[in-house]
Every structure is written in C-alpha cells, then in structure tokens.
Amino acid sequence: MSEKKKQENQVPEEIDTHYQRFGKHAWEVEYGERCPFCEKKIDEFGYCACGSAQ
C-alpha cells in the first residue's frame, strides 16, 4: 500500500481500538483458512467472525 493511501486510511491512534487491542492496524492482519462454522477467514490471531475458530 502506498504511503499516501496509508495516510488517507489512517485512524487517529486515540480512537483506533483495533491497534490498541492487537498492536497492528486492521489492514495489516493476515488471514488464512476459513472457519468450518461461519465460513469467514481465520486471522493470524486465531479469530473468525463467530469466535468458534478460537
């Protein structure tokens, strides 16, 4: 992602709850397999949309 695009999408740190919770921005998270229950992708932290992949 270009530096200009990152700046346009940047959420101020004081309200960026994703960064506060996980230590990285939402667009930096990598995804892998799909959850067998909800069919959503499981992220690098082991979470999916329904929480059952954890």
C-alpha positions as CSV (number, residue, x, y, z in Angstrom):
1,M,0.0,0.0,0.0
2,S,1.4,3.4,-0.9
3,E,2.3,5.9,1.8
4,K,-0.4,8.3,0.6
5,K,-3.1,5.6,0.7
6,K,-2.0,4.7,4.3
7,Q,-2.3,8.3,5.4
8,E,-5.8,8.6,3.8
9,N,-6.9,5.4,5.7
10,Q,-5.2,6.2,9.0
11,V,-7.4,6.2,12.0
12,P,-6.2,8.5,14.9
13,E,-4.4,6.4,17.5
14,E,-6.7,7.6,20.3
15,I,-9.8,6.0,18.7
16,D,-8.1,3.1,16.8
17,T,-9.4,0.3,19.0
18,H,-8.0,-2.4,16.7
19,Y,-4.5,-1.1,17.0
20,Q,-4.9,-0.6,20.8
21,R,-6.1,-4.2,21.2
22,F,-4.0,-6.1,18.7
23,G,-0.9,-3.9,18.1
24,K,-1.4,-3.5,14.4
25,H,-3.8,-1.8,12.0
26,A,-6.7,-3.8,10.5
27,W,-5.2,-3.7,7.0
28,E,-2.0,-5.3,8.3
29,V,-3.7,-8.5,9.6
30,E,-3.0,-11.7,7.6
31,Y,-5.8,-14.3,7.0
32,G,-5.6,-18.0,6.4
33,E,-8.1,-20.8,6.4
34,R,-11.9,-20.5,6.6
35,C,-13.9,-21.3,9.7
36,P,-15.8,-24.6,9.3
37,F,-18.8,-23.0,11.1
38,C,-19.2,-19.5,9.8
39,E,-17.1,-19.8,6.6
40,K,-15.3,-16.5,7.3
41,K,-11.5,-16.4,7.2
42,I,-9.5,-17.0,10.3
43,D,-7.0,-14.3,11.1
44,E,-3.4,-14.7,12.3
45,F,-4.6,-14.4,15.9
46,G,-6.9,-17.4,15.5
47,Y,-10.2,-15.4,15.4
48,C,-13.1,-15.6,13.0
49,A,-16.4,-13.8,12.8
50,C,-18.3,-16.2,15.0
51,G,-15.5,-16.9,17.5
52,S,-15.6,-20.6,17.2
53,A,-12.3,-21.0,15.4
54,Q,-10.5,-19.9,18.6
